[in-house]
Amino acid sequence: MHDTKERLSQLWLFALLNYLYADVLALFDIVGSQDPAPHLPQWALLGSAVLMEIPIAMILASRLLPFRANRLANIIAAIETLAVISMQFVYPLASGAWHEHMFASYIFFGTVETVCTSVIIWQAWTWSGKAAVTSERAVGQSAT
């Protein structure tokens, strides 16, 4: 049976791959459109890099951090990520900026990302310290 650290790490990897592929499709849409490609300011590129670094870091952090820090980091990182995902839906719908041919893929990826990130929050929230101590002892015993 997988322990919670491993499960959280796998969920972050699954979420990251969905975030990346959704971005790849969006770039294909931009490049393939008749409109000139938008030039993003440096602060927007840096912000995107920081936001993408969260799930990348959480893949490793989920495996390495001790229980309390791990649980808190997963909850905070997932809530921050979920807030960004929700903007995927809110801003385009409010501004009318949806590209009609991208609408279905955005809804699909946004839904998958929302469910996965919500599962991360639930797993971390319901993770008990007792299970973490038992798991950490088992790892310590197998290392000796």
N, C-alpha and C positions, 0 to 999 in steps of 0.2 A: 504494500500500500504506500502511496506517495505521501510524504509529509507536507505540511502546509507551506513551508519555505519553497519546496520544489514546485508545488502546484501554483503558487503566486508567480514564481519566475516563469513558468510555462505560459501562464495567462498573459503576462506582460509581453512575452515574445509573440504570442498570437495577436495581441492588440497592436504591437509595433508593426508587424507585417501588414496588417489591415490599414493602418495609418499610411504607411509608405506606398502601398499599391494604390490607394485612393488618390494620393498626391501624384503618382505617376500618371494615372488616368487624367487627372486635371491638367497636368502639363501637356499631355498629348492633345487635349482639347484646346488649350491655349495656342500651341504651335500649329495645329491644324485649322484654326479659325482664320478668317479673312482679316480680322482686326490685328493691328500691330500688337506684339506681345507687351504686356505691361512691364514697366521698369519699377521694381520695388525699391524703396529707400533702404539704406543700410540698417536702420533700426528695425524695419520689418523683417529683413533677412536674419538679423541677430535674434529677434523674438522667435522666429520660426525654429531657428537652431536650438534655442533654449528649450522650447516646448517639445521638440523631438528628442532632446537629450533626456528628458524625464523618463519615458518608458525604457530607453536604452540603459540608463543607470539603474532603473528598478529591476531589470533582469538580473543583474549582478547583486544589487543590494538585498533583494529578497532572499538570496542564498547565504549572504555573509553577515548581515546584521543580527544582533541578538534579539530575542523575542520582543521586548517592549519597543525598542527603536524600530524594529522591522514592521511591527503592527502599525505604529503611528505613521511611519514613512509611507507605507502602502496606502493607508487611508487618505493621507494628505495628497500624495501624488495622484491617486485615482480621482479624487474630487477635483483637483486642478485640471486634470486631463478631461474629465467629464464636462467641466465648464467650457473648455475650448471646443469640445465636440458639439455641445449644444449650440454654440455660435455658428456651426456649420449649417444648422437648420434655421436659426433665428434671423441672422443678418440677410441671407439670400432671400428668404421669404418676405421679410419686411421691406427690403429694397427693390424687390423684383429683379434681382441680378442673376437669377437662375438661367443657365443655358438649358434650353428644353431637352436637348439630347443627353445632357449630363444629369438631369434630375433623378432618374431612376438609380443610377449608380451611387449618387450622393446619399439618397435615402437608404439604399441597401447597405453601403459601407457605414454610414452614420448609425444605422440600427445595430449592425454587428458590433461596432465599436462601443456603443452605449451599453449593450447587453454585457459584453466582455468586461468593460470597466466597472459596471455595477456589480458583477460577480466578484471582481477583485475587492471592491469595498466590502461586500458581504463576507467573503472569506476572511479578510483581515479583521473585520468587526467581530465576527463570531469565533475567532481563533482564541482558544483558551490557553492560559499560561501553563496549565498542567500538561496539556498535550505537547507544548513546546519544550518543557523540561524533560519529559520522557523521551522525546525525539533527540534532544541534545545529549542526553546521557547515553542513548544507544549509539550515537555517532562517536562519542568519546570512548566507549568500550570497544568498538570495532577498530578504532585507531591504535589501541594499545596491543 
